Amino acid sequence: MTNTKLTNQAQIEGLLFISGDEGITLGDLAKISGFMKPAVLAILQDLKKKYEDDPASAFILLESDQTYRLATKPQLAEIIKHYFEVPLTVPLTKALLEVLAIVAYRQPITRLEIDDIRGVQSSGSLQKLMVRGLVDTHGRLDAPGRPFLYSTTPTFLNYFGLSDLDELPPLPDQDELEMSNNGDIFLEALQAREERKDDN
C-alpha cells in the first residue's frame, strides 16, 4: 500500500514539475493520471505538507483557481537570482538557441507548443531567455489553462543585428517543416543569421 501511494505521488509530482511555471489544473492532473479528483487532492495535500515540513526541500506547492504549480521557497530567491545572472557571461547554448529560434519564427507561441516541436520540456530555457531579456511573455492564449504566449524582444533584434523580424532568414518549405520532429530547422535558420552577423 505504501509503495502504491509513493508511486501515485511521484506521478503527480512529475506532472507538476513538467507543467513548469504555468502549472496544471486539478482536472488535468486527474485526467492524465487516471486518478479520481479526491485522490489527486489528497496527494497534493501530502506534497504540500511534505515540502513545508522538510527543510531540505527547495519546493513549495502553490494553488490558484484549482491550478497547481511547483515553486521554489522564498528563502532561495538570492541564490536562484545568482544562478540566472551567472550564465549572462557565457554564450547561448544550443538548447537556448533552439528555443529562441522557435519563438522567433512562431511567435506568439505557448511553452507546450515549443515542447511539442522540440520533444523535450522547455520551461528552464524560457526562464533563462527571459532573464537575458531575449524573450518575454505576450499575454495568454484564450484556451483552457490560459497558457502564457512568448515572443522575442527588442533585445533579441539587437543581439542578432536585426531591424525587425522581417529580416530573419527564410525557413524551408512548409512540407519540410511539417516533416521535422525537432527544432533543428528553426535553429539552423537563426544560426545562418548569426553567422552573417559575425562575418560583418
Secondary structure, 3 states (H helix, E strand, C coil): CHHHHHHHHHHHHHHHHHHHHHCEEHHHHHHHHCCCHHHHHHHHHHHHHHHHHCCCCCEEEEEECCEEEEEECHHHHHHHHHHHHHHHHCCCCHHHHHHHHHHHHHCCEEHHHHHHHHCCCCHHHHHHHHHCCCEEEEEECCCCCCCEEEEECHHHHHHCCCCCHHHCCCCCCHHHHHHCCCCHHHHHHHHHHHHHHHHC
